[in-house]
């Protein structure tokens, strides 16, 4: 008798486990996302593209080898009226930093001269300046905490 009671209880338990999840609505927490639009102005001409890399951590930002390696997202955008505009949608809220360069020859390479001095125009979020080295993630960092964020960045050249 005790065995049939235990078996009956297990049957009810199995039925509840099978039916209940299908009948109870489950609301999952949805991570907040937004769009980052970046406008890079002051380019010296409209040739080629601007390559924009968006980084989500200091580690990937510092180890990209000037090609956007490890970037959260990267795009190549056309230039019109000496300005390039890149957009990154469906971005989780958080901290990011941008590196960009004007690739006039569309080679995909960040060209440098002796001692690593850039031979191309470049830009960083917050208009962070390139000294002897590229600016740190902390200097270029910005926060996405709203549905739409627009950044205005000016291109830079060594000696400018």
Residue pairs with C-beta under 8 A, 6 or more apart in sequence:
31 92
31 93
32 92
32 93
33 90
33 91
33 92
33 93
34 91
34 93
34 144
34 145
34 146
34 147
34 148
34 149
35 87
35 88
35 89
35 90
35 91
35 147
35 148
35 149
36 54
36 87
36 88
36 91
36 96
36 144
36 149
36 151
37 85
37 86
37 87
37 88
37 148
37 149
37 150
37 151
38 52
38 85
38 86
38 87
38 88
38 98
38 100
38 125
38 150
38 151
38 153
39 83
39 84
39 85
39 150
39 151
39 152
39 153
40 50
40 52
40 83
40 84
40 85
40 86
40 100
40 123
40 153
40 154
40 155
41 82
41 83
41 152
41 153
41 154
41 155
42 82
42 83
42 154
42 155
43 50
43 79
43 82
43 83
43 84
43 102
43 121
43 155
44 82
44 102
44 121
44 155
44 157
45 79
45 82
45 104
46 79
46 80
46 81
46 82
47 79
47 104
48 79
48 102
48 103
48 104
48 105
48 106
49 76
49 77
49 78
49 79
49 84
49 103
49 106
50 76
50 77
50 79
50 84
50 86
50 100
50 101
50 102
50 103
50 123
51 68
51 74
51 75
51 76
51 100
51 101
51 103
51 108
52 74
52 75
52 76
52 77
52 84
52 86
52 98
52 99
52 100
53 64
53 68
53 71
53 73
53 74
53 98
53 99
53 100
54 71
54 72
54 73
54 74
54 88
54 91
54 96
54 97
54 98
55 61
55 64
55 70
55 71
55 72
55 96
55 97
55 98
55 99
55 137
56 72
56 94
56 95
56 96
57 137
58 136
58 137
58 138
59 70
60 69
60 70
60 71
60 72
61 97
61 99
61 137
61 140
62 136
62 137
63 69
63 70
64 70
64 71
64 99
66 101
66 110
66 112
67 108
67 109
67 110
68 74
68 99
72 91
72 96
73 88
73 91
75 86
75 88
76 103
76 106
77 84
77 85
77 86
78 84
79 102
84 100
84 102
86 100
91 144
92 144
93 143
93 144
93 145
94 143
94 144
95 141
95 142
95 143
95 144
96 125
96 141
96 142
96 143
96 144
97 124
97 125
97 137
97 140
97 141
97 142
98 123
98 124
98 125
98 140
98 142
98 151
98 153
99 122
99 123
99 124
99 134
99 140
100 122
100 123
100 124
100 153
101 110
101 118
101 120
101 121
101 122
101 123
102 120
102 121
102 122
102 155
103 109
103 120
104 120
110 118
110 120
110 122
111 118
111 119
111 120
112 118
112 119
113 119
117 158
118 130
118 157
118 158
121 155
121 156
121 157
122 130
122 155
122 156
122 157
123 153
123 154
123 155
123 156
124 130
124 134
124 135
124 139
124 140
124 153
124 156
125 140
125 141
125 142
125 151
125 153
126 139
126 140
126 141
126 142
127 153
127 154
127 156
128 135
128 136
128 139
128 140
129 135
129 156
130 156
130 158
142 149
142 151
